[in-house]
Amino acid sequence: MQQRPYDLFSPYFKADPFPTFAQMRQDAPIYAHHTPNGRIIWYITRYEDVTAVLRDDVHFCKDPRNAAPPQQPQRHATLQQMINENMLFADPPDHTRLRALVNQAFTPRRVEGLAGAIQATAVTLLEAAAQRDSLELIGDYALPLPVQIISELLGIPPADRTAVSDWSQAIISPGSRGLSYSARRRKLRAFVAYLQSMFAARAAQPQDDLITALVQAEEAGERLSEPELFSMVALLLVTGHETTVNLIGNGTLTLLRHPDQLARLQQGEANWETAVEELLRYDGPVETSTTRWVRQDIVLQGQRLRRGDVVRVVISSANRDAAQFAQPDVLDVSRSDNRHLAFGLGIHYCLGAPLARLEGRIALPLLFARFPTLRLAVPPAELRWRTGVLFRGLETLPLTWEA
């Protein structure tokens, strides 16, 4: 039976994708999107199917070379390889080795030790906004906070952080940042050169930072190669702040649109730790997972997915599935049974999830404590959401408050 087409890319859809996802879960839970070049991209929208795909490393893979025809192996270009040689795009056994190496460096103790720096940075940013009598949440708070923290964690010198943030943004799909292919390539080359010099400097003179820890990490006699080092640092830079930017931005907008739930938090009737988990579920920072490929033919919900097909599991849809969550379209900051998928599942579960959670639990209550009468400075219809299918976040969020 021919599936109806769904609008998955327009500004109208990005403003509120959830009714579309609900229709897809009902009518086309395994939806075949046909691209202009004739390729099929499968969108998986139900919680049960999403979790099955995320856990299935037999039929699905992250490295496209493992799904390519044997006679036509896929090869990455040099720069693309430098980006993709990390565990996010790797399958076992490479993924197992890379995760073990990075786990040595990116420890819970290292993350927990950042709480004081997160609080101090957030307070400084909020006080600066208070002096201006206005706050553009994304540019003034949600973005600079995690950028400073992940840069501090990695050991990026303060003077270099603006440039490194700009370069790391080029790793995200050019369409989501308005970059041309050539502009993106220039930024990536500059980023590669910068990090190569950093690795050499840390190898010669170790510091108490994450880059040094990655350079020194060793598992069963193996260390990260230079392409793996570059790609891992790039991954940590992007995922280390991109999810937090959208968690703070989407979370703030959601609470402003649900003043009854915000009041429960401000009056102490609900706690912020539980609230952050509900914000991650309700309108989380990631719309779909990173790309997967079909490694072995499989039938899902009556649809045959063939080797080499592209698969996207829709995290935002799964987190609103009534088969998993009671009243999924209702925001409940004290929701207890909340096994959301905002950070994925399985062996590729987001390494930076503890850091994003910590930043959200600190940044959001500080924001609303400093500005208890916070409100939108523009009509909701004027808000613009970023393009692209991976991350879900606002371009800007202008706010104001009562004097």
Secondary structure in CASP SS format (residue, H / E / C, confidence):
PFRMAT SS
TARGET T0000
AUTHOR 0000-0000-0000
METHOD secondary structure of the structure
MODEL  1
M C 1.00
Q C 1.00
Q C 1.00
R C 1.00
P C 1.00
Y C 1.00
D C 1.00
L C 1.00
F C 1.00
S C 1.00
P H 1.00
Y H 1.00
F H 1.00
K H 1.00
A H 1.00
D C 1.00
P C 1.00
F H 1.00
P H 1.00
T H 1.00
F H 1.00
A H 1.00
Q H 1.00
M H 1.00
R H 1.00
Q H 1.00
D H 1.00
A C 1.00
P C 1.00
I E 1.00
Y E 1.00
A E 1.00
H E 1.00
H E 1.00
T C 1.00
P C 1.00
N C 1.00
G C 1.00
R C 1.00
I E 1.00
I E 1.00
W E 1.00
Y E 1.00
I E 1.00
T C 1.00
R C 1.00
Y H 1.00
E H 1.00
D H 1.00
V H 1.00
T H 1.00
A H 1.00
V H 1.00
L H 1.00
R H 1.00
D C 1.00
D C 1.00
V C 1.00
H C 1.00
F E 1.00
C E 1.00
K C 1.00
D C 1.00
P H 1.00
R H 1.00
N H 1.00
A C 1.00
A C 1.00
P C 1.00
P C 1.00
Q C 1.00
Q C 1.00
P C 1.00
Q C 1.00
R C 1.00
H C 1.00
A C 1.00
T H 1.00
L H 1.00
Q H 1.00
Q H 1.00
M H 1.00
I H 1.00
N H 1.00
E C 1.00
N C 1.00
M H 1.00
L H 1.00
F H 1.00
A C 1.00
D C 1.00
P C 1.00
P C 1.00
D H 1.00
H H 1.00
T H 1.00
R H 1.00
L H 1.00
R H 1.00
A H 1.00
L H 1.00
V H 1.00
N H 1.00
Q H 1.00
A H 1.00
F C 1.00
T C 1.00
P H 1.00
R H 1.00
R H 1.00
V H 1.00
E H 1.00
G C 1.00
L C 1.00
A H 1.00
G H 1.00
A H 1.00
I H 1.00
Q H 1.00
A H 1.00
T H 1.00
A H 1.00
V H 1.00
T H 1.00
L H 1.00
L H 1.00
E H 1.00
A H 1.00
A H 1.00
A H 1.00
Q H 1.00
R H 1.00
D C 1.00
S C 1.00
L E 1.00
E E 1.00
L H 1.00
I H 1.00
G H 1.00
D H 1.00
Y H 1.00
A H 1.00
L C 1.00
P H 1.00
L H 1.00
P H 1.00
V H 1.00
Q H 1.00
I H 1.00
I H 1.00
S H 1.00
E H 1.00
L H 1.00
L H 1.00
G C 1.00
I C 1.00
P C 1.00
P H 1.00
A H 1.00
D H 1.00
R H 1.00
T H 1.00
A H 1.00
V H 1.00
S H 1.00
D H 1.00
W H 1.00
S H 1.00
Q H 1.00
A C 1.00
I C 1.00
I C 1.00
S C 1.00
P H 1.00
G H 1.00
S H 1.00
R C 1.00
G C 1.00
L C 1.00
S C 1.00
Y H 1.00
S H 1.00
A H 1.00
R H 1.00
R H 1.00
R H 1.00
K H 1.00
L H 1.00
R H 1.00
A H 1.00
F H 1.00
V H 1.00
A H 1.00
Y H 1.00
L H 1.00
Q H 1.00
S H 1.00
M H 1.00
F H 1.00
A H 1.00
A H 1.00
R H 1.00
A H 1.00
A H 1.00
Q C 1.00
P C 1.00
Q C 1.00
D C 1.00
D C 1.00
L H 1.00
I H 1.00
T H 1.00
A H 1.00
L H 1.00
V H 1.00
Q H 1.00
A C 1.00
E C 1.00
E E 1.00
A C 1.00
G C 1.00
E E 1.00
R C 1.00
L C 1.00
S C 1.00
E H 1.00
P H 1.00
E H 1.00
L H 1.00
F H 1.00
S H 1.00
M H 1.00
V H 1.00
A H 1.00
L H 1.00
L H 1.00
L H 1.00
V H 1.00
T H 1.00
G H 1.00
H H 1.00
E H 1.00
T H 1.00
T H 1.00
V H 1.00
N H 1.00
L H 1.00
I H 1.00
G H 1.00
N H 1.00
G H 1.00
T H 1.00
L H 1.00
T H 1.00
L H 1.00
L H 1.00
R H 1.00
H C 1.00
P H 1.00
D H 1.00
Q H 1.00
L H 1.00
A H 1.00
R H 1.00
L H 1.00
Q H 1.00
Q C 1.00
G C 1.00
E C 1.00
A C 1.00
N C 1.00
W H 1.00
E H 1.00
T H 1.00
A H 1.00
V H 1.00
E H 1.00
E H 1.00
L H 1.00
L H 1.00
R H 1.00
Y H 1.00
D C 1.00
G C 1.00
P C 1.00
V E 1.00
E C 1.00
T E 1.00
S C 1.00
T C 1.00
T C 1.00
R E 1.00
W E 1.00
V E 1.00
R C 1.00
Q C 1.00
D C 1.00
I E 1.00
V E 1.00
L E 1.00
Q C 1.00
G C 1.00
Q E 1.00
R E 1.00
L E 1.00
R C 1.00
R C 1.00
G C 1.00
D C 1.00
V E 1.00
V E 1.00
R E 1.00
V E 1.00
V E 1.00
I H 1.00
S H 1.00
S H 1.00
A H 1.00
N C 1.00
R C 1.00
D C 1.00
A C 1.00
A C 1.00
Q C 1.00
F C 1.00
A C 1.00
Q C 1.00
P C 1.00
D C 1.00
V C 1.00
L C 1.00
D C 1.00
V C 1.00
S C 1.00
R C 1.00
S C 1.00
D C 1.00
N C 1.00
R C 1.00
H C 1.00
L C 1.00
A C 1.00
F C 1.00
G C 1.00
L C 1.00
G H 1.00
I H 1.00
H H 1.00
Y C 1.00
C C 1.00
L C 1.00
G C 1.00
A H 1.00
P H 1.00
L H 1.00
A H 1.00
R H 1.00
L H 1.00
E H 1.00
G H 1.00
R H 1.00
I H 1.00
A H 1.00
L H 1.00
P H 1.00
L H 1.00
L H 1.00
F H 1.00
A H 1.00
R H 1.00
F C 1.00
P C 1.00
T C 1.00
L C 1.00
R E 1.00
L E 1.00
A C 1.00
V C 1.00
P C 1.00
P H 1.00
A H 1.00
E H 1.00
L C 1.00
R C 1.00
W E 1.00
R C 1.00
T C 1.00
G C 1.00
V C 1.00
L C 1.00
F E 1.00
R C 1.00
G C 1.00
L E 1.00
E C 1.00
T C 1.00
L C 1.00
P E 1.00
L E 1.00
T E 1.00
W C 1.00
E C 1.00
A C 1.00
END
